[in-house]
């Protein structure tokens, strides 16, 4: 029996940089096989082995482009080497967002889930932060360099979050062209914003249910009855604001890495070092 195929394309992150959007553009095409959710094989699930990873793509049909997305690969210290060892010819997509905005958005996501408290400076101020994820995941210059040590630049497409906001149709068309896929004409799907940032907040006790219980509920999401019941107990989210002082400290933290990234990409990223209004 022939083994399932391995991916020809991997979206590697960064988290909170619209990777869900590009995955949606690909996953809903009939000529692409992109299972969900994120497998995280080359990061935290590597112990499961290649056979398990291949099994995720068992439904791929002949002629389909096989792809996956795991937004933590970009920042994971071993993912680049692991991917290169198994898939040296794979195409990669990296999506990058102003790292200050990314850090705040990541914090808001975990706040919404009840996984962090409202003391925002304790999580985003480099002088106090104990959870390094919020800060270090945005060091794109360092992380991208690690991938470019293992893959030629021609195999990687880097997309900026601002480009998606400005002209999502052009970004999608560029990605499809890179992958030799026919153009997509469903403008409503291309324009759609696909993330959970606008979700109302359910009570803390429910947000902290064991993962096993949450997995049982996952298939019900999107069901009208389930969403109706959720809306009865959910309330709007009030995120802790990001102060100007913390925003400036974040910008200073990322400044050198942004300059390194700009040199690597040959792009002007000056807007990332200027004062910006962040959003979740």
C-alpha positions, -999 to 999 in steps of 0.1 A, spaced: 0 0 0 14 34 -10 22 58 18 3 91 21 22 120 5 41 146 24 35 184 22 48 204 -8 40 236 11 42 247 47 29 279 62 54 284 91 40 315 109 43 339 126 14 334 150 -11 363 150 0 374 116 -30 363 95 -18 328 89 -53 316 94 -64 338 65 -39 323 40 -47 288 52 -84 295 46 -76 306 10 -57 274 4 -79 249 24 -111 258 6 -97 251 -28 -105 217 -44 -70 215 -58 -54 217 -23 -53 192 5 -46 211 37 -59 193 68 -67 211 100 -61 218 128 -24 227 129 -3 195 133 27 211 150 47 181 139 81 198 135 77 216 168 60 200 198 47 168 181 79 156 166 80 126 189 50 111 171 72 102 141 69 104 103 43 78 99 19 98 121 27 129 102 20 112 68 -13 99 81 -26 134 84 -25 137 46 -41 103 38 -71 119 22 -50 138 -4 -62 130 -40 -40 127 -70 -31 161 -84 -38 180 -52 -12 203 -37 -5 190 -2 0 216 24 0 223 61 1 253 85 16 254 120 22 290 131 48 281 157 73 267 133 89 300 126 99 307 162 107 271 171 145 266 175 145 231 159 117 233 133 138 246 104 164 218 106 137 192 111 117 203 81 149 205 59 159 170 69 125 155 58 114 180 31 144 197 16 124 209 -15 92 221 4 79 256 -4 75 278 27 53 308 34 62 331 63 37 359 73 51 387 94 33 414 113 47 445 131 61 427 161 47 452 186 12 446 172 19 408 171 29 407 208 -2 426 219 -25 405 197 -10 373 211 -15 386 246 -51 395 239 -57 360 225 -45 344 257 -63 369 278 -95 361 260 -89 324 267 -83 331 304 -46 319 302 -31 353 313 -42 380 337 -48 417 331 -14 428 342 -2 435 307 32 449 316 40 417 334 37 399 301 49 425 275 75 445 294 109 429 287 122 440 321 94 420 339 82 394 315 85 358 327 67 343 297 91 349 268 67 338 241 51 372 236 84 389 230 106 363 214 81 351 188 84 385 172 122 383 166 116 376 129 151 385 118 166 358 140 140 332 132 140 338 94 178 336 94 175 301 109 153 290 80 174 306 54 204 287 68 185 255 57 165 266 26 173 288 -4 154 321 -5 137 310 -37 117 284 -17 103 309 7 77 336 3 75 363 29 42 382 32 37 412 54 5 416 73 1 451 60 0 438 25 -29 415 33 -48 444 49 -41 467 19 -49 443 -9 -58 407 1 -68 397 -34 -34 407 -48 -16 387 -20 -38 356 -27 -32 358 -64 5 361 -58 5 330 -36 -16 310 -61 8 320 -89 38 309 -69 22 275 -64 11 273 -101 -26 272 -90 -54 287 -111 -66 322 -100 -94 323 -75 -124 345 -83 -144 342 -50 -138 378 -38 -160 373 -7 -138 345 6 -106 364 -2 -117 395 16 -129 375 46 -111 382 79 -107 347 95 -97 348 131 -113 346 166 -104 382 176 -139 394 177 -153 364 198 -172 373 229 -158 361 261 -173 331 279 -170 328 317 -135 321 331 -146 287 345 -156 275 310 -125 289 294 -104 269 318 -121 236 311 -96 207 305 -83 204 269 -100 170 265 -134 186 272 -127 215 247 -118 189 221 -153 173 224 -169 207 219 -147 217 189 -167 200 162 -198 219 174 -184 253 167 -202 270 139 -234 250 146 -263 274 150 -276 258 182 -241 257 198 -233 293 188 -268 304 201 -262 288 234 -227 303 236 -241 338 229 -264 336 259 -235 333 283 -207 352 265 -200 388 270 -179 414 251 -142 413 257 -125 444 273 -88 440 267 -63 457 289 -49 487 269 -13 488 258 3 520 273 24 543 253 54 535 276 51 498 271 46 503 234 78 523 232 97 497 252 85 470 229 96 490 199 130 494 214 132 457 222 126 448 185 145 477 168 178 458 161 160 427 149 137 447 126 168 463 110 183 429 105 151 416 90 149 446 66 184 439 54 176 402 49 144 409 29 156 441 12 125 459 23 118 491 41 103 483 75 106 518 89 69 519 97 75 491 123 98 513 143 75 543 142 47 548 169 17 528 159 -17 521 173 -20 484 181 -50 462 178 -59 427 187 
